[in-house]
């Protein structure tokens, strides 16, 4: 379930090819729409990247105790 969630979160080419760049259905294709052919709207692009990272950071902060205990669980001998 974690790997399929990461696959869907990071998927770029499938929605871009199937749905086209104008729909912007996923987060990555939405960020891609901030890029123009000759210009880049950096403000819009960085705002979208910030909004895309907010759910991941919030999930990590809410599960930080479990995440750290899982990392250190294998390091303790006994």
C-alpha positions as CSV (number, residue, x, y, z in Angstrom):
1,X,0.0,0.0,0.0
2,X,2.9,2.4,0.8
3,X,4.6,1.6,-2.6
4,X,1.4,2.1,-4.6
5,X,0.8,5.4,-2.8
6,X,4.3,6.6,-3.6
7,X,3.8,5.4,-7.2
8,X,0.6,7.4,-7.6
9,X,2.0,10.5,-5.8
10,X,5.1,10.6,-8.0
11,X,3.5,9.6,-11.3
12,X,4.1,12.0,-14.1
13,X,4.2,10.4,-17.5
14,X,1.0,8.4,-17.4
15,X,-1.4,11.3,-16.6
16,X,0.6,13.6,-18.9
17,X,0.3,11.2,-21.9
18,X,-3.3,10.0,-21.2
19,X,-5.0,13.1,-20.0
20,X,-2.8,15.7,-21.7
21,X,-0.9,18.6,-20.1
22,X,-3.9,21.0,-20.0
23,X,-5.9,19.0,-17.4
24,X,-3.4,19.1,-14.6
25,X,-5.2,16.4,-12.6
26,X,-2.2,15.2,-10.5
27,X,0.2,17.3,-8.5
28,X,3.1,16.8,-10.8
29,X,1.2,17.6,-13.9
30,X,-0.2,20.7,-12.2
31,X,3.3,21.9,-11.4
32,X,4.2,21.2,-15.1
33,X,1.5,23.6,-16.2
34,X,3.3,26.4,-14.5
35,X,6.1,26.0,-17.1
36,X,5.5,28.0,-20.3
37,X,7.1,27.4,-23.6
38,X,9.4,30.4,-23.3
39,X,8.8,31.7,-19.8
40,X,8.5,30.2,-16.3
41,X,6.2,31.6,-13.6
42,X,8.5,30.8,-10.7
43,X,6.1,32.2,-8.1
44,X,3.3,29.9,-9.2
45,X,5.6,27.0,-9.6
46,X,7.2,27.3,-6.1
47,X,3.8,27.9,-4.5
48,X,2.5,24.7,-6.1
49,X,5.5,22.8,-5.0
50,X,5.0,24.1,-1.4
51,X,1.4,23.1,-1.4
52,X,2.4,19.6,-2.8
53,X,4.8,19.1,0.1
54,X,2.4,20.2,2.9
55,X,0.5,16.9,3.1
56,X,3.8,14.9,3.2
57,X,5.3,17.1,6.0
58,X,2.0,17.0,8.0
59,X,1.9,13.2,7.7
60,X,5.5,12.9,8.9
61,X,4.9,15.3,11.8
62,X,1.9,13.4,12.9
63,X,3.6,10.0,12.7
64,X,7.1,11.2,13.7
65,X,7.2,9.2,17.0
66,X,6.4,5.9,15.1
67,X,8.8,6.8,12.3
68,X,11.7,7.4,14.7
69,X,10.9,4.3,16.8
70,X,10.9,2.2,13.6
71,X,14.3,3.6,12.5
72,X,15.9,2.9,15.9
73,X,14.1,-0.4,16.6
74,X,16.6,-2.4,14.6
75,X,19.6,-0.6,16.1
76,X,19.0,-1.6,19.7
77,X,20.5,-4.9,20.6
78,X,18.9,-7.1,23.2
